[in-house]
Amino acid sequence: MTARKKKTITTNLWCWAFVSLTLIFYILFQGYPIICSVIYSLHDWSGMTPDMRYVGLANFKNLMKDAMFWSAFKNSFKYMAVMVPLEVSVSLLYACLLNSPKLKGKTFYRACLFLPVVITAAVAGIVMSFIFSTGGAVNYILTSLKIVDKAVNWMGNAKLAVAAVVLVSLWKDVGTYMLYWLAVLQGVSKDIIEAAELDGANSIKLFFYVTLPVIAPAAGVIVILCTINSLKAFDIIQTLTGGGPFFATDVIATYIYKMAFTADIGMPRFGYASAASLTFGFVVIIIGVILNLIKGKLQRKETAR
């Protein structure tokens, strides 16, 4: 064996040694649970008894006829349809403002906007549930400013509960996407911007005709991340509304939680919940693949130009 081959083998072994810990944790906390979910989905099991009754694909068949599942399914996509445009546009606006060389105190503003991201989502949801309660800060401000005559029951009205979830989720997550946009915007060549300014381009034209085409490829990645994350929404909704009122804010993740771990709608159905999670997970994978294909096609078109 030559010295070059020995060096290559040694390098590969060191690479596998460093990666091995990540692989072990992935197998333990991702791979194994997925395999267990597949097995449980084929059984009728409450998760509270040692015995499981094999039912084959019965859980999946019953799921297709479950009105509550389809209601949560639709709510998940409605939530995504609202959150993705909001989070992408608001975070881009914040990033553009913070990227301006004329703005003073940028570090302070960045810290303020990113601070909610650091807060645990469950804690944020619990705190916000008090803030949006009938005796909370939101109602106090609204009544003090005479915007409303009496306290609003945010969590008791379906439309208002959805609005509260959207506002809190936007406040909580927008800082993450703002950082992505800032990283992209700071990668735009200053020479291009200065050349456009010399040609007489104002701020609006500079953004739409210079900055936007440059950051467009990265925008696809941000949109995909935002889409997948919105479809996985759970902790904020669970702690803020619990899926209520009347299942108005119930998404797939909260539906699965109810089925698997609570007795809100009868005896826990661990196998049934596993079937629901696998079904929705498959849908999310398909959406991710489609979005990646679209992103790749748009990038190839941009490169061809």
Secondary structure, DSSP 8 states (H G I E B T S, - for coil): --HHHHHHHHHHHHHHHHHHHHHHHHIIIIIHHHHHHHHHHTEE--SSSS--EE-TTHHHHHHHT-HHHHHHHHHHHHHHHHHHHHHHHHHHHHHHHHT-TT-S-HHHHHHHHHHHHHS-HHHHHHHHHHHTSTTSHHHHHHHHTTSSSS---GGGSHHHHHHHHHHHHHHHHHHHHHHHHHHHHTTS-HHHHHHHHHTT--HHHHIIIIIHHHHHHHHHHHHHHHHHHHHT--HHHHHHTTT-STTTT--HHHHHHHHHH--TTSS--HHHHHHHHHHHHHHHHHHHHHHHHHHHHHHHHHHH-
